[in-house]
């Protein structure tokens, strides 16, 4: 799976803080322009990882490659995500490197256009006069690395370039056009125009596949097509606005031979289920052999008749019981336990050590000493053998049981993603309508075949198949599974609906706008998956310990054996301490093996990722999308939160409540001139003025505004334009003063009155004279005051930083209970204020919703974007609040604190277990109490420690928001009703 990552917006301030650590490495002597070397992301399925040491080995191997930016390995889900520069390394080289490290690796590709390896940009070429010029342009551009195809339309002087966005940008293509000697103007970038789909079809011969491929190539909107004969997979790049999946299926089935079928090609990874099945099968088979070994060595020896049979001599002093135990334990050691040999070999080959090494060493020591013992008994007339076959077989059985329980528990940590995926319905009802919108036909089909612009019918109780907008009907939709919002939301014509939500009481006809991987549900799933792959900083402790843990345990085990053996040889303890069935060497060997197998590096490695995985899933179910372990960990340290005002503390739907006009001009004429300028702005206050102007012209259903020339949006101040030959200025007081517009005393008084009422005064001037003032009100969000009070009780300071005037900002601050206010701040000022607070030693969070908040969201330690905000703000944020209410700021901090508490508890248990367990296994208590820990019991304890850590993390699934928030939600819900 390949993903081109691009910067969401241009910032002039300091470079944005990356979500994950960036580690660029390139070949010596190569200088890379980071702007031109696009980042790409590949996701691999990695089979064979058992613990954090394995994950660290994969990371280390991949990071040695040139062009690697970042590598994150998820040992729980057996995945590795690699961010790299395609100019220096590709997916196949990365995959081979992972396999060289001793693991099986496979590139994961999404079923639809989650990641695009092809885009199309369109450029207008000025003064393209002849065929020779077009051929020259096509020739040189086609030779450019990353360009897949270049086509010139000479008739309209248009250039169409198909390119790999991981290697090139449209800017670099424009530069290349200029270098060739032409002047180009960008028409479209194509960043959202190309989708990719994989279809599975019946086995076709070469001739039939050629016919099918040619038929698809002839379709309008198809860019690339490839057919893999081995897997019967056909891959198509296309423009979703022109054509869709259903068209491809119909074309394949109509152009191919009889009975040919096409379905969505799904590369569903069943690694988790396979792993559970493998461990279960191995454990059952190990029991089949281990139980007889256990009975012959521990139980049947005390049954008189059977004891005589087992003690019967077969060869010299070799007994029948020893032979039975040898025969039964050998399959357990070498066939069922083969995975531990394989894992330890791979670990040693790559210069590291993991849990498999400890298990292999411990069981081998027990098994091969036992083999030595029985062989010596078989060749000696007076040596009585004492074997440890039950130790090796029982040890392997207990470890397999522990691993089986561990993978079962780990599977439950990813239930949140599975629930999100299952929200999408299996089928959808497609409506065929005539030109007047009358329904001609209804057809039930696979939900994955829905295309853009399809009209779908959603009956009461049915799930919405994809994102879209209502074209007919009205109902209430339950969006709690996506946004966490408990109250059903009213929907009528023109309203947006989200795929995966449930229609409650009315029939809706919905026009599809985003399908497949473009839908909000698919994006949420990808975000949660990415978050679960990102390591929390606290995990560095476990990684550091794991690096030295196994070698230290091996040394401790050898020292334990040597210490007890030497003490026995030197008569350092009485012979009465030695059990009757052992000698000094065997007693020392048992202690050494117990030390080796009781140590558990896995528990340390699982302490953080399992908690992060559960917490991000729980957050998603609560409507709080956390983008990784870094954000989750940092949030609990937040001591200061900077709030934007409009759309964050307030509802974000301002309305004009009063209009004051100072000159002799009609309200309609005045508002029409101002609306002609403001209609070009995306600011909420501008939209409020336009809506007010439309109300003033109620005689017209859709008023048409005069054309605005030389329009300029002045960030943090307002807009400027020429309308009907007049210069129009609309904005705040500073905009007027900067353009030498006098503000009379009467206007100053009106502004002061508006600000006292928490209203925003927007001034409007025409040709340098102040003509009027709009008083705009944006009411507070329900629960804002209470949320700020809760934050204060959590010892978190709140600050307002807004581009609005000081009077309005202070009035809002007073209403919600915030003491510190910074008004009339430009986007850069917001970011500077965040850095100023950080310089004072604060961990700062920023909560905002607009494009102008994105610099501050990036600058903050934790950026929180309101879910109803702009895409750029959401992209820049570390946490997305889907319900767009302020109570979720409290939820995010509270969940972070609970998660960090759980992670620390996991570390205390994992470290405490090893600190207490290793001395116990080494026989520290044996001289005083006679207690010794058999190796098989030590192995069981080791397996139980991993299971206990995972179960501890799973307790986060029971997370409940603070009770005060539940009460507040009920109260605000009634207000909204």
Residue pairs with C-beta under 8 A, 6 or more apart in sequence:
1 41
1 42
1 43
1 107
1 108
1 109
1 110
1 114
1 115
2 40
2 41
2 42
2 91
2 115
2 116
2 117
2 166
3 40
3 41
3 114
3 115
4 38
4 39
4 40
4 115
4 116
4 165
4 166
5 38
5 39
5 40
5 41
5 83
6 38
6 165
6 169
6 191
7 16
8 854
8 871
8 872
8 875
8 876
9 851
9 854
9 872
9 876
11 854
11 855
11 858
12 828
13 828
13 831
13 832
13 855
13 859
14 859
16 858
16 876
17 858
17 859
19 534
19 627
19 628
19 630
19 878
20 70
20 72
20 83
20 534
20 535
20 628
20 630
21 70
22 69
22 70
23 63
23 68
23 69
23 70
24 32
24 34
24 67
24 68
24 69
24 85
25 63
25 64
25 65
25 66
25 67
25 68
26 32
26 66
26 67
26 85
26 88
27 66
27 88
30 66
30 88
32 85
32 87
32 88
36 168
36 169
36 172
37 67
37 85
37 87
38 85
38 86
38 165
38 166
38 167
38 168
38 169
39 69
39 83
39 84
39 85
39 166
40 83
40 84
40 85
40 86
40 166
41 81
41 82
41 83
41 84
41 115
42 81
42 82
42 84
42 91
42 94
42 107
43 79
43 80
43 81
43 82
43 107
43 108
44 79
44 80
44 81
44 82
44 94
44 95
44 98
44 105
44 106
44 107
44 108
45 78
45 79
45 105
45 106
45 107
45 108
45 269
45 271
46 58
46 73
46 78
46 79
46 80
46 98
46 103
46 104
46 105
47 78
47 103
47 104
47 105
47 106
47 271
48 54
48 102
48 103
48 104
48 342
48 343
48 346
49 55
49 58
49 73
49 75
49 78
49 103
50 75
50 343
50 354
50 355
50 356
50 403
50 602
51 75
51 354
51 355
51 546
51 601
51 602
51 605
52 75
52 542
52 543
52 546
52 601
52 602
52 604
52 605
52 606
53 347
53 352
53 353
53 354
53 355
53 546
53 547
53 550
53 601
53 605
54 75
54 103
54 343
54 347
54 354
55 73
55 74
55 75
55 605
56 73
56 352
56 543
56 546
56 547
57 101
57 102
57 347
57 350
57 352
58 71
58 73
58 80
58 98
58 101
58 103
59 71
59 72
59 73
59 80
61 97
61 98
61 100
61 101
61 350
62 68
62 71
62 80
62 82
62 94
62 97
62 98
63 71
64 97
65 84
65 89
65 93
65 94
65 97
66 88
66 89
67 84
67 85
67 86
67 87
67 88
67 89
68 82
68 83
68 84
68 85
68 89
68 94
69 83
69 84
69 85
70 82
70 83
71 80
71 81
71 82
71 83
72 80
72 81
72 82
72 533
72 534
72 535
73 79
73 80
73 81
73 533
74 80
74 81
74 532
74 533
74 609
75 605
75 609
76 410
76 413
76 414
76 532
76 606
76 609
76 610
76 613
77 271
77 272
77 414
77 532
77 533
78 269
78 271
78 272
78 275
79 108
79 533
80 98
80 105
81 530
81 533
82 94
84 94
86 164
86 166
86 167
87 145
87 167
91 107
95 105
95 106
95 107
98 105
99 105
101 346
101 350
102 345
102 346
102 347
102 349
102 350
103 346
108 267
108 269
109 115
109 198
109 267
110 517
111 197
111 198
111 264
111 265
111 266
111 267
111 448
111 516
111 517
112 195
112 196
112 197
112 245
112 516
112 517
112 518
113 194
113 195
113 196
113 197
113 240
113 516
113 517
113 518
114 517
114 522
114 526
115 196
116 165
116 194
116 195
116 196
117 164
117 165
117 166
117 196
118 148
118 162
118 163
118 164
118 165
118 194
118 196
118 223
118 224
118 237
119 162
119 163
119 164
119 165
119 189
119 190
119 191
119 193
119 194
120 160
120 161
120 162
120 163
120 190
120 193
120 194
120 223
120 239
121 160
121 161
121 163
121 170
121 173
121 186
121 187
121 188
121 189
121 190
122 158
122 159
122 160
122 161
122 186
122 187
122 188
122 190
123 158
123 159
123 160
123 161
123 173
123 174
123 177
123 184
123 185
123 186
123 187
124 157
124 158
124 159
124 184
124 185
124 186
124 187
125 137
125 152
125 157
125 158
125 159
125 177
125 182
125 183
125 184
126 157
126 182
126 183
126 184
126 185
127 182
127 183
128 134
128 137
128 152
128 154
128 157
128 182
131 154
133 182
134 152
134 154
135 152
136 180
137 150
137 152
137 159
137 177
137 180
137 182
138 150
138 151
138 152
140 176
140 180
141 147
141 150
141 159
141 161
141 173
141 176
141 177
141 180
142 149
142 150
144 168
144 173
144 176
145 167
145 168
146 163
146 164
146 166
146 167
146 168
147 161
147 162
147 163
147 164
147 168
147 173
148 162
148 163
148 164
148 224
149 161
149 162
150 159
150 160
150 161
150 162
151 159
151 160
151 161
152 158
152 159
152 160
153 159
153 160
158 187
159 177
159 184
161 173
162 223
162 224
163 173
165 191
170 186
170 189
170 190
174 184
174 186
177 183
177 184
178 184
193 239
193 240
193 241
194 223
194 237
194 238
194 239
195 237
195 238
195 239
195 240
195 516
195 518
196 235
196 236
196 237
196 238
197 235
197 236
197 238
197 245
197 248
197 264
198 233
198 234
198 235
198 236
198 264
198 265
199 233
199 234
199 235
199 236
199 245
199 248
199 249
199 252
199 262
199 263
199 264
199 265
200 231
200 232
200 233
200 262
200 263
200 264
200 265
200 266
201 212
201 232
201 233
201 234
201 252
201 256
201 260
201 261
201 262
201 263
202 232
202 256
202 259
202 260
202 261
203 232
204 212
204 232
204 256
204 257
204 260
206 229
208 256
208 257
208 260
209 227
209 229
211 255
211 256
212 227
212 234
212 251
212 252
212 255
212 256
212 260
213 225
213 227
213 234
215 251
215 252
215 254
215 255
216 222
216 225
216 234
216 236
216 248
216 251
216 252
217 225
219 238
219 243
219 247
219 248
219 251
220 242
220 243
221 238
221 239
221 241
221 242
221 243
222 236
222 237
222 238
222 243
223 237
223 238
223 239
224 235
224 236
224 237
225 234
225 235
225 236
225 237
226 234
226 235
227 233
227 234
227 235
228 234
228 235
231 265
233 265
234 252
234 262
236 248
238 244
238 248
240 451
240 452
240 515
240 518
241 452
241 453
243 451
244 449
244 450
244 451
244 452
244 515
245 264
245 448
245 449
245 451
245 516
246 445
246 449
246 450
246 451
247 451
248 262
249 262
249 263
249 449
252 260
252 262
253 260
253 261
253 262
264 446
264 448
264 449
272 407
272 410
272 411
272 414
275 407
276 404
276 407
276 408
276 411
279 400
279 403
279 404
279 407
280 404
282 336
282 339
282 400
283 397
283 400
283 401
283 404
285 336
286 332
286 336
286 337
286 393
286 396
286 397
286 400
287 397
289 328
289 329
289 331
289 332
289 336
289 393
290 328
290 329
290 332
290 390
290 393
290 394
290 396
290 397
292 324
292 328
293 324
293 325
293 328
293 329
293 332
293 389
293 390
293 393
293 394
294 390
294 393
294 394
296 310
296 321
296 324
296 325
297 321
297 325
297 387
297 389
297 390
298 390
300 306
300 307
300 310
301 307
301 310
301 321
309 320
310 319
310 320
310 321
310 324
311 319
311 320
311 321
312 319
312 320
313 319
313 320
314 320
314 323
314 378
315 378
316 377
316 378
316 379
316 380
316 381
317 377
317 378
317 380
317 381
317 382
317 383
317 384
317 385
318 374
318 377
318 378
318 385
319 377
319 385
322 373
322 374
322 377
322 385
322 387
322 389
323 374
325 370
325 387
325 389
325 390
326 370
326 371
326 374
326 387
326 389
328 389
328 393
329 367
329 370
329 389
329 390
329 392
329 393
332 392
332 393
332 396
332 397
333 363
333 367
333 392
333 393
333 396
334 341
336 396
336 400
337 359
337 363
337 396
339 356
340 356
340 359
340 360
340 363
340 396
340 399
341 356
341 360
342 356
343 354
343 356
343 357
343 360
344 353
344 354
344 356
344 357
344 359
344 360
344 361
347 353
347 354
347 356
347 357
348 357
352 547
352 550
353 550
353 551
353 554
354 550
354 601
355 550
355 600
355 601
355 602
357 550
357 554
358 550
358 553
358 554
358 596
358 597
358 599
359 395
359 396
359 399
359 597
359 939
361 554
361 557
361 596
362 395
362 557
362 593
362 596
362 597
362 935
362 939
363 391
363 392
363 395
363 396
363 597
364 392
365 589
365 592
365 593
365 596
366 388
366 389
366 391
366 392
366 395
366 589
366 593
366 935
367 388
367 389
367 392
369 387
369 388
369 586
369 589
370 387
370 388
370 389
370 392
373 385
373 386
373 387
374 385
374 387
376 383
376 385
377 383
377 384
377 385
386 581
386 582
386 583
386 586
388 586
388 589
388 590
388 593
388 935
390 936
391 590
391 593
391 934
391 935
391 936
394 936
394 939
395 597
395 935
395 936
395 938
395 939
396 939
397 936
398 936
398 937
398 939
398 940
398 943
399 597
399 939
399 940
399 942
399 943
401 940
401 943
402 939
402 940
402 942
402 943
402 944
402 946
402 947
403 943
403 946
405 943
405 947
406 602
406 606
406 943
406 946
406 947
406 950
409 947
409 950
409 951
409 954
410 606
410 610
410 950
412 954
412 957
413 610
413 613
413 614
413 617
413 950
413 953
413 954
414 532
414 613
414 617
415 617
415 957
416 528
416 614
416 616
416 617
416 618
416 620
416 621
417 525
417 528
417 529
417 532
417 617
419 621
420 500
420 521
420 524
420 525
420 528
420 620
421 525
423 463
423 481
423 482
423 499
423 500
423 521
424 447
424 463
424 465
424 499
424 500
424 521
425 447
425 462
425 463
425 464
425 465
425 500
426 446
426 447
427 444
427 445
427 446
427 447
427 465
428 444
428 445
428 446
428 447
428 449
428 450
428 456
428 465
428 466
429 442
429 443
429 444
429 456
429 457
429 458
429 459
430 442
430 443
430 444
430 445
430 450
430 454
430 455
430 456
430 457
431 439
431 441
431 442
431 455
431 456
431 457
431 509
432 439
432 440
432 441
432 442
432 443
433 439
433 440
433 455
434 440
437 471
437 472
442 457
447 465
447 466
448 516
450 456
450 465
450 466
450 512
450 515
451 512
451 515
452 512
452 513
452 514
452 515
453 511
453 512
453 513
454 511
454 512
455 471
455 509
455 510
455 511
455 512
456 465
456 466
456 468
456 509
456 510
456 511
456 512
457 507
457 508
457 509
458 464
458 465
458 497
458 503
458 507
458 508
458 509
458 510
459 503
459 507
460 475
460 503
460 504
460 505
460 506
460 507
461 502
461 503
461 504
462 502
462 503
463 499
463 500
463 501
463 502
463 503
464 477
464 497
464 498
464 499
464 500
464 501
464 502
464 503
464 510
465 499
465 512
466 499
466 512
466 513
466 514
466 515
466 516
466 519
467 496
467 497
467 498
467 499
467 512
467 513
467 514
467 515
467 518
467 519
467 520
468 496
468 497
468 499
468 510
468 511
468 512
468 513
468 514
469 494
469 495
469 496
469 497
469 510
469 511
469 513
470 491
470 492
470 493
470 494
470 495
470 497
470 508
470 509
470 510
471 493
471 509
471 510
471 511
472 493
472 508
472 509
473 492
473 493
473 506
473 507
473 508
473 509
474 490
474 491
474 492
474 493
474 506
474 508
475 490
475 491
475 503
475 504
475 505
475 506
475 507
475 508
476 488
476 489
476 490
476 491
476 504
476 505
476 506
477 488
477 489
477 491
477 497
477 501
477 502
477 503
477 504
477 508
478 488
478 489
478 501
478 502
478 504
479 485
479 488
479 489
479 498
479 501
480 486
481 500
481 501
481 502
482 498
482 500
482 501
482 520
482 521
482 524
482 882
483 498
483 623
483 867
483 882
483 883
484 621
484 622
484 623
484 624
484 882
484 883
484 888
485 623
485 882
485 883
486 969
486 973
487 973
487 976
487 977
488 504
491 497
491 508
497 508
497 510
498 519
498 520
498 521
499 514
499 519
499 520
499 521
500 519
500 521
514 520
516 522
517 523
517 526
524 620
524 625
527 625
527 627
527 880
528 616
528 617
528 620
528 625
530 627
530 628
531 612
531 616
531 625
531 626
531 627
531 628
531 629
531 631
531 632
532 609
532 612
532 613
532 616
532 617
533 628
534 612
534 627
534 628
534 629
534 630
535 608
535 609
535 629
535 630
536 608
536 612
536 628
536 629
536 630
536 632
536 633
536 903
537 629
537 630
537 633
538 608
538 629
538 633
538 900
538 903
539 607
539 608
539 609
539 629
541 907
542 604
542 605
542 607
542 608
542 907
542 910
543 605
545 601
545 604
546 601
546 604
546 605
549 599
549 601
549 604
550 599
550 601
553 595
553 596
553 599
553 918
554 596
556 595
556 599
556 918
556 922
557 592
557 593
557 595
557 596
558 592
560 588
560 591
560 592
560 595
560 921
560 922
560 923
561 588
561 589
561 591
561 592
562 588
563 588
564 584
564 587
564 588
564 591
564 592
564 923
565 584
565 585
565 588
565 589
566 572
567 573
568 578
568 584
568 585
568 587
568 588
569 584
573 927
577 587
577 926
577 927
577 930
578 584
578 587
579 587
582 590
590 932
590 934
590 935
591 921
591 922
591 923
591 926
591 932
593 935
593 938
594 921
594 922
594 932
594 933
594 934
594 935
594 938
595 918
595 921
595 922
595 938
597 935
597 938
597 939
597 942
598 917
598 918
598 920
598 921
598 933
598 938
598 939
598 941
598 942
599 914
599 917
599 918
599 942
600 910
600 913
600 914
600 917
600 942
600 945
600 946
602 945
602 946
603 906
603 909
603 910
603 913
603 914
603 945
603 946
603 948
603 949
604 907
604 910
604 911
604 914
606 906
606 910
606 946
606 949
606 950
606 953
607 903
607 906
607 907
607 910
607 949
607 953
608 629
608 903
608 906
609 629
610 906
610 949
610 950
610 953
610 954
611 899
611 902
611 903
611 906
611 953
611 956
612 628
612 629
612 632
612 899
612 903
613 953
614 953
614 954
614 956
614 957
615 626
615 632
615 895
615 896
615 898
615 899
615 902
615 956
615 959
616 626
616 628
616 632
617 957
618 895
618 956
618 957
618 959
619 625
619 626
619 891
619 892
619 895
620 626
622 888
622 891
622 895
622 961
623 867
623 881
623 882
623 883
623 888
624 879
624 880
624 881
624 882
624 888
624 891
624 892
624 895
625 879
625 880
625 882
626 632
626 635
626 878
626 879
626 892
626 895
627 877
627 878
627 879
627 880
628 878
630 878
631 862
631 878
631 879
632 895
632 896
632 899
633 896
633 899
633 900
634 843
634 861
634 862
634 878
634 896
635 845
635 862
635 879
635 892
635 893
635 896
636 893
636 896
636 897
636 899
636 900
637 843
637 861
638 796
638 843
638 844
638 845
638 861
638 862
638 893
639 795
639 796
639 797
639 842
639 843
639 844
640 796
640 797
640 798
640 799
640 837
640 842
640 843
640 844
640 845
641 791
641 796
641 797
641 798
641 799
641 844
641 845
641 846
641 847
641 889
642 799
642 800
642 801
642 830
642 833
642 834
642 837
642 844
642 845
642 846
642 847
642 856
642 860
643 649
643 798
643 799
643 800
643 801
643 818
643 847
643 848
644 800
644 801
644 802
644 830
644 846
644 847
644 848
644 849
644 850
644 853
645 800
645 802
645 804
645 809
645 812
646 652
646 654
646 684
646 685
646 778
646 802
646 804
646 849
646 850
647 684
647 849
647 850
647 866
647 868
647 869
648 847
648 848
648 849
648 866
648 886
649 780
649 781
649 784
649 800
649 812
649 816
649 886
650 778
650 779
650 780
650 781
650 784
650 812
651 778
651 779
651 780
651 781
652 684
652 778
652 849
652 866
652 868
653 684
653 688
653 778
654 684
654 685
654 687
654 688
654 760
654 776
654 777
654 778
655 688
655 691
655 692
655 776
655 777
655 778
656 688
656 689
656 691
656 692
656 774
656 775
656 776
657 759
657 775
657 776
657 777
658 754
658 759
658 774
658 775
659 667
659 670
659 671
659 692
659 772
659 773
659 774
659 775
660 747
660 750
660 772
660 773
660 775
661 667
661 670
661 771
661 772
662 744
662 746
662 747
662 770
662 771
662 772
663 769
663 771
663 772
665 771
667 696
668 696
668 697
670 764
670 771
670 772
671 689
671 692
671 693
671 696
671 697
672 693
672 696
672 697
672 703
672 705
672 706
673 706
673 723
673 724
673 726
673 728
673 766
674 689
674 693
674 728
674 730
674 764
674 774
675 689
675 690
675 693
675 694
675 705
676 705
676 706
676 707
676 708
676 721
676 723
676 724
676 728
677 708
677 711
677 719
677 720
677 721
677 723
677 728
677 730
678 686
678 687
678 689
678 690
678 719
678 730
679 686
679 690
679 705
679 708
680 708
680 711
680 713
680 719
680 721
681 687
681 713
681 719
682 851
684 778
685 760
685 762
685 776
686 719
686 730
688 776
689 730
689 762
689 774
689 776
692 774
693 703
693 705
694 703
697 703
706 723
706 724
707 723
708 721
708 722
708 723
708 728
709 721
709 722
709 723
710 720
710 721
710 722
711 719
711 720
711 721
712 719
712 720
712 721
713 719
714 720
714 731
714 735
715 826
715 827
715 852
716 803
716 824
716 825
716 826
716 827
716 829
716 852
717 731
717 732
717 734
717 735
717 738
718 729
718 730
718 731
718 732
718 735
718 762
719 729
719 730
719 731
720 727
720 728
720 729
720 735
720 739
721 727
721 728
722 728
726 766
726 767
727 766
727 767
727 768
728 764
728 765
728 766
729 735
729 736
729 739
729 741
729 763
729 764
729 765
729 766
730 762
730 763
730 764
730 765
731 762
731 763
732 761
732 762
732 763
732 804
732 805
732 824
733 743
733 751
733 761
733 763
733 805
734 824
735 763
736 743
736 763
736 765
736 770
737 743
739 765
739 768
740 768
741 763
741 765
741 768
741 769
741 770
742 769
742 770
743 763
743 770
744 770
747 763
747 770
747 773
750 761
750 773
750 775
751 761
751 763
751 773
751 805
751 807
752 807
754 760
754 761
754 773
754 775
754 807
754 808
755 761
755 805
755 806
755 807
755 808
755 810
755 811
756 807
756 811
757 775
757 777
757 811
758 777
758 808
758 811
758 812
758 815
759 775
759 776
759 777
759 808
759 811
760 775
760 776
760 777
760 778
760 804
760 805
760 808
761 773
761 774
761 775
761 776
761 805
761 808
762 773
762 774
762 776
763 770
763 772
763 773
764 770
764 771
764 772
764 773
764 774
765 771
780 812
780 815
780 816
781 885
781 886
782 885
782 972
782 975
782 976
783 885
783 886
783 887
783 968
783 969
783 971
783 972
784 816
784 886
785 815
785 816
785 817
786 887
786 964
786 968
787 885
787 886
787 887
787 889
787 890
787 968
788 798
788 816
788 817
788 818
788 886
789 817
790 890
790 962
790 964
790 965
791 798
791 889
791 890
791 893
792 798
792 817
794 890
794 893
794 894
796 893
797 820
798 818
798 820
799 818
799 820
799 821
799 822
799 833
799 837
800 809
800 812
800 813
800 818
800 820
800 821
800 822
800 823
801 822
801 825
801 829
801 830
801 833
801 856
802 809
802 821
802 822
802 823
802 824
802 825
803 823
803 824
803 825
803 826
803 852
804 823
804 824
805 823
805 824
806 821
806 823
806 824
808 823
809 821
809 822
809 823
810 821
810 823
813 819
813 820
813 821
822 829
822 833
825 833
826 852
827 851
827 852
827 853
827 854
827 855
827 856
828 855
830 846
830 848
830 852
830 853
830 855
830 856
831 855
831 856
831 858
831 859
833 856
834 844
834 846
834 856
834 859
834 860
835 859
837 844
838 844
838 861
843 861
843 862
844 860
844 861
844 862
845 860
845 861
845 862
845 863
845 864
845 889
846 853
846 856
846 857
846 859
846 860
846 862
846 863
846 864
847 864
847 865
847 866
847 881
847 886
847 889
848 854
848 856
848 857
848 863
848 864
848 865
848 866
848 869
848 873
849 865
849 866
849 868
849 869
849 870
849 873
849 884
850 869
850 870
850 873
851 870
851 872
851 873
853 865
853 869
853 873
853 876
854 872
854 873
854 875
854 876
855 876
856 863
857 863
857 864
857 865
857 873
857 876
857 877
857 878
858 876
862 878
862 879
863 876
863 877
863 878
863 879
864 877
864 878
864 879
864 880
864 881
864 889
864 892
865 873
865 874
865 876
865 877
865 879
865 880
865 881
866 873
866 881
866 884
867 874
867 880
867 881
867 882
867 883
867 884
868 884
869 884
874 880
879 892
881 888
881 889
881 892
882 888
885 972
887 965
887 968
887 969
887 972
890 961
890 962
890 965
891 961
891 965
894 961
894 962
895 959
898 956
898 959
899 956
902 952
902 953
902 955
902 956
905 952
906 949
906 952
906 953
909 945
909 948
909 949
909 952
910 945
910 949
913 941
913 945
917 938
917 941
917 942
917 945
920 933
921 933
921 938
923 932
925 931
926 932
933 941
960 966
